[in-house]
Amino acid sequence: MNHSAVYQTQVYDSLADDYGAVWQTPCARILLPHFRSTIRALNLSGKSVLDLACGTGVLLAEAASLGASRLVGVDISAGMIAIAVHQHSHAAHDFEFHVSDASLPLDQLGLAPGTFDLISAGWLLHYTKTRDEMAGMWANVARHLKPGGTFVGLMHTYALPPQQPAVAGFTFGCRWKDISPIAEVDGVKMTVEFDTHPRVEFDNWHFERHVVEELAAEAGLIDVEYSVPDIGILREMGEEAEAGFWQELLSHPPNQIICAAKS
């Protein structure tokens, strides 16, 4: 296991018990209905889903609620996977979880290539500090998607949040700090800190758009598109009465969804 993988394993094992609180912060909570709306359009009834960097299985649960029948999660943290197994052990759907590094080939997991209709990922693309590691992630996406299948991931917007005063503090439950350039590639390393109790924080590596899209194309993925939550998401959240609170976040979204297809 390389140094980066060891670091990620140690960090996320230590955060596993507290990570669920991240999804209660406004900056993350608004993403779930946006993700649900995005994958609902794919008509997942009876379909297969692979979630890379699955954590405790939050995105897989969304896919299950929309009728997906095969639900497989992969995460580098055994601690996260242990919680995922426990939380979904009595679910109506069958969940399958594996501990593995999503930047390396997943052949040892017994996942046949080209068998998943959807591959989802929560901030997967920020857990890599080199082009080679990100290329490995995109290669796994391309290898395991069916022809015509779709990748849907969560990621930071390319206009970095530290440049946006509305999200510089804890107004929406998170902030970015300790930002430094990455010498080997266009991008920055930064620490993301959430206003949770106890505080949850971890390092991210944020590559520029052209790097992300070049590596996706090299892996054979096409039609890369992005979307951010809009005012309609508040209706699904039941937050219409608090639209004023959310408007700043909607105007300067720190996160977005990235979609791509396998030709």
C-alpha positions as CSV (number, residue, x, y, z in Angstrom):
1,M,0.0,0.0,0.0
2,N,1.5,3.4,-1.0
3,H,2.0,6.3,1.4
4,S,-1.1,8.1,0.2
5,A,-3.3,5.1,0.7
6,V,-1.9,4.5,4.2
7,Y,-2.7,8.1,5.1
8,Q,-6.2,7.9,3.8
9,T,-6.8,4.6,5.6
10,Q,-5.6,5.9,8.9
11,V,-7.5,9.2,8.6
12,Y,-10.9,7.7,7.6
13,D,-10.6,4.8,10.1
14,S,-10.2,7.5,12.8
15,L,-13.2,9.5,11.5
16,A,-15.6,6.6,10.8
17,D,-17.7,6.9,14.0
18,D,-18.2,10.7,13.5
19,Y,-18.4,10.9,9.7
20,G,-22.2,10.6,9.6
21,A,-22.5,14.1,11.2
22,V,-20.9,15.6,8.0
23,W,-24.1,14.8,6.1
24,Q,-26.1,16.9,8.5
25,T,-24.3,20.1,7.7
26,P,-26.0,22.3,5.2
27,C,-23.2,22.2,2.6
28,A,-23.5,18.4,2.4
29,R,-27.2,18.0,3.2
30,I,-28.3,19.9,0.1
31,L,-26.3,17.5,-2.0
32,L,-28.3,14.4,-1.3
33,P,-31.6,15.5,-2.9
34,H,-29.5,16.9,-5.8
35,F,-27.8,13.5,-6.2
36,R,-31.1,11.7,-5.9
37,S,-32.7,13.9,-8.6
38,T,-29.7,13.2,-10.9
39,I,-29.8,9.4,-10.5
40,R,-33.6,9.3,-10.6
41,A,-33.4,10.4,-14.2
42,L,-31.4,7.2,-15.0
43,N,-34.3,4.9,-14.1
44,L,-32.4,2.6,-11.7
45,S,-35.1,0.0,-11.2
46,G,-33.4,-3.4,-11.3
47,K,-30.1,-1.8,-12.2
48,S,-26.6,-2.4,-10.7
49,V,-24.6,0.3,-8.8
50,L,-21.0,0.5,-7.7
51,D,-20.1,3.2,-5.2
52,L,-16.4,4.1,-5.0
53,A,-15.2,5.8,-1.8
54,C,-18.6,4.7,-0.4
55,G,-17.9,5.6,3.2
56,T,-20.9,4.3,5.2
57,G,-23.0,3.7,2.2
58,V,-25.0,7.0,2.1
59,L,-25.1,7.2,-1.7
60,L,-25.8,3.5,-2.1
61,A,-28.9,4.0,0.1
62,E,-30.1,6.7,-2.2
63,A,-29.7,4.3,-5.2
64,A,-31.5,1.5,-3.3
65,S,-34.5,3.9,-2.6
66,L,-34.8,4.3,-6.4
67,G,-35.0,0.6,-7.1
68,A,-31.4,-0.4,-7.8
69,S,-31.1,-4.2,-7.2
70,R,-27.3,-4.7,-7.0
71,L,-25.5,-2.4,-4.6
72,V,-21.8,-2.7,-4.2
73,G,-19.6,-0.3,-2.2
74,V,-15.8,0.0,-2.1
75,D,-13.8,2.1,0.4
76,I,-10.2,2.2,1.5
77,S,-11.2,2.5,5.2
78,A,-12.1,-0.8,7.0
79,G,-13.6,1.4,9.7
80,M,-16.0,3.0,7.3
81,I,-16.9,-0.4,5.7
82,A,-17.6,-1.9,9.1
83,I,-20.1,0.8,9.9
84,A,-21.7,0.5,6.4
85,V,-22.1,-3.3,6.9
86,H,-23.7,-2.7,10.3
87,Q,-26.1,0.0,9.1
88,H,-27.3,-1.9,6.1
89,S,-27.3,-5.4,7.5
90,H,-31.1,-5.4,8.0
91,A,-32.0,-3.4,4.8
92,A,-34.5,-4.8,2.4
93,H,-31.9,-4.7,-0.3
94,D,-28.7,-6.7,-0.5
95,F,-25.6,-4.6,0.0
96,E,-22.1,-5.8,-0.7
97,F,-19.1,-4.0,0.7
98,H,-15.4,-4.3,0.1
99,V,-12.2,-2.7,1.5
100,S,-10.0,-1.6,-1.3
101,D,-8.1,1.4,-2.8
102,A,-10.2,2.8,-5.7
103,S,-7.1,4.2,-7.4
104,L,-5.8,0.6,-8.0
105,P,-7.3,-2.2,-10.0
106,L,-10.2,-3.9,-8.3
107,D,-9.9,-7.3,-9.9
108,Q,-9.3,-9.0,-6.6
109,L,-12.8,-8.2,-5.5
110,G,-14.4,-10.4,-8.1
111,L,-16.3,-7.6,-9.8
112,A,-16.7,-8.5,-13.4
113,P,-15.8,-5.7,-15.9
114,G,-18.5,-3.9,-17.7
115,T,-21.3,-4.9,-15.4
116,F,-22.5,-1.7,-13.6
117,D,-25.1,0.6,-14.9
118,L,-24.1,3.4,-12.6
119,I,-20.9,4.2,-10.7
120,S,-21.3,6.8,-8.0
121,A,-18.6,8.4,-5.9
122,G,-18.7,10.9,-3.0
123,W,-15.6,13.2,-3.4
124,L,-13.6,10.3,-4.8
125,L,-11.7,12.6,-7.1
126,H,-10.3,14.6,-4.2
127,Y,-8.7,11.7,-2.5
128,T,-5.7,11.5,-4.9
129,K,-2.6,13.7,-4.9
130,T,-1.1,12.7,-8.3
131,R,-2.2,12.4,-11.9
132,D,-1.4,8.7,-11.8
133,E,-3.7,8.0,-8.8
134,M,-6.6,9.9,-10.5
135,A,-6.0,8.1,-13.7
136,G,-6.3,4.9,-11.8
137,M,-9.7,6.0,-10.4
138,W,-11.0,6.9,-13.9
139,A,-9.7,3.6,-15.2
140,N,-11.7,1.7,-12.6
141,V,-14.8,3.7,-13.6
142,A,-14.3,2.9,-17.3
143,R,-13.5,-0.7,-16.6
144,H,-16.5,-1.5,-14.5
145,L,-19.2,0.6,-16.3
146,K,-21.4,-1.1,-18.9
147,P,-21.2,0.5,-22.4
148,G,-23.6,3.5,-22.1
149,G,-23.3,3.4,-18.3
150,T,-23.1,6.6,-16.2
151,F,-20.7,8.0,-13.6
152,V,-22.2,10.4,-11.1
153,G,-19.8,11.9,-8.5
154,L,-19.7,14.6,-5.9
155,M,-16.9,17.1,-6.0
156,H,-15.9,20.6,-5.1
157,T,-16.7,23.3,-7.6
158,Y,-13.7,24.6,-9.6
159,A,-14.1,28.1,-8.2
160,L,-12.5,27.3,-4.9
161,P,-14.7,28.1,-1.8
162,P,-11.9,30.2,-0.1
163,Q,-12.5,32.7,-2.9
164,Q,-16.2,32.9,-2.0
165,P,-16.9,34.9,1.2
166,A,-20.3,33.3,1.7
167,V,-18.6,30.0,2.6
168,A,-15.3,31.1,4.1
169,G,-16.5,30.5,7.6
170,F,-18.8,27.9,9.1
171,T,-22.0,29.6,7.8
172,F,-22.9,26.5,5.9
173,G,-21.2,24.0,8.1
174,C,-17.7,23.7,6.5
175,R,-14.6,25.7,5.7
176,W,-11.4,25.3,3.8
177,K,-8.0,26.0,5.3
178,D,-4.3,25.3,4.9
179,I,-4.4,25.7,1.2
180,S,-1.1,25.1,-0.7
181,P,-0.2,24.5,-4.4
182,I,0.5,21.0,-5.7
183,A,3.9,21.2,-7.4
184,E,3.3,18.2,-9.7
185,V,-0.1,19.2,-11.2
186,D,-2.4,22.2,-11.5
187,G,-4.3,22.2,-8.3
188,V,-4.1,22.7,-4.5
189,K,-4.0,20.7,-1.3
190,M,-6.4,21.9,1.3
191,T,-8.0,20.8,4.6
192,V,-11.8,20.6,4.8
193,E,-13.2,21.2,8.2
194,F,-16.8,20.6,9.2
195,D,-18.7,22.3,12.1
196,T,-19.6,19.0,13.8
197,H,-19.2,17.8,17.3
198,P,-16.5,16.5,17.5
199,R,-15.0,18.4,14.6
200,V,-14.4,16.3,11.4
201,E,-11.6,17.4,9.1
202,F,-9.5,15.8,6.4
203,D,-7.2,16.7,3.5
204,N,-8.4,17.0,-0.1
205,W,-6.4,17.4,-3.3
206,H,-8.3,19.7,-5.7
207,F,-7.1,19.5,-9.4
208,E,-8.1,22.0,-12.0
209,R,-10.8,21.2,-14.4
210,H,-8.6,20.5,-17.4
211,V,-6.7,17.8,-15.5
212,V,-9.9,16.0,-14.3
213,E,-11.3,16.0,-17.8
214,E,-8.1,15.0,-19.6
215,L,-7.7,12.0,-17.4
216,A,-11.4,11.0,-17.8
217,A,-11.0,11.2,-21.6
218,E,-7.9,9.1,-21.5
219,A,-9.8,6.4,-19.7
220,G,-12.5,6.4,-22.4
221,L,-15.2,8.5,-20.6
222,I,-17.2,11.1,-22.6
223,D,-19.8,13.8,-22.2
224,V,-18.4,15.2,-18.9
225,E,-21.0,17.6,-17.4
226,Y,-21.5,19.4,-14.2
227,S,-24.5,20.6,-12.2
228,V,-25.1,22.4,-8.9
229,P,-28.2,22.4,-6.6
230,D,-30.9,24.9,-7.5
231,I,-33.9,26.5,-5.8
232,G,-36.1,23.5,-6.7
233,I,-34.0,21.3,-4.5
234,L,-35.3,23.2,-1.4
235,R,-38.8,22.0,-2.1
236,E,-37.6,18.4,-2.0
237,M,-35.8,19.2,1.3
238,G,-38.9,20.9,2.8
239,E,-36.8,24.0,3.2
240,E,-38.8,26.5,1.1
241,A,-39.6,28.6,4.1
242,E,-35.9,29.1,4.7
243,A,-35.0,30.0,1.2
244,G,-33.3,33.1,2.3
245,F,-30.8,31.1,4.4
246,W,-30.0,28.8,1.5
247,Q,-29.8,31.4,-1.2
248,E,-26.2,32.4,-0.5
249,L,-25.2,28.7,-0.7
250,L,-27.1,28.3,-4.0
251,S,-25.4,31.4,-5.3
252,H,-21.9,30.3,-4.4
253,P,-22.1,26.5,-4.2
254,P,-19.0,24.8,-2.8
255,N,-19.9,21.5,-4.3
256,Q,-21.2,20.1,-7.6
257,I,-22.1,16.9,-9.3
258,I,-19.9,15.6,-12.1
259,C,-21.4,13.2,-14.7
260,A,-19.7,11.2,-17.4
261,A,-20.6,8.4,-19.7
262,K,-18.9,5.3,-21.1
263,S,-19.3,5.1,-24.8
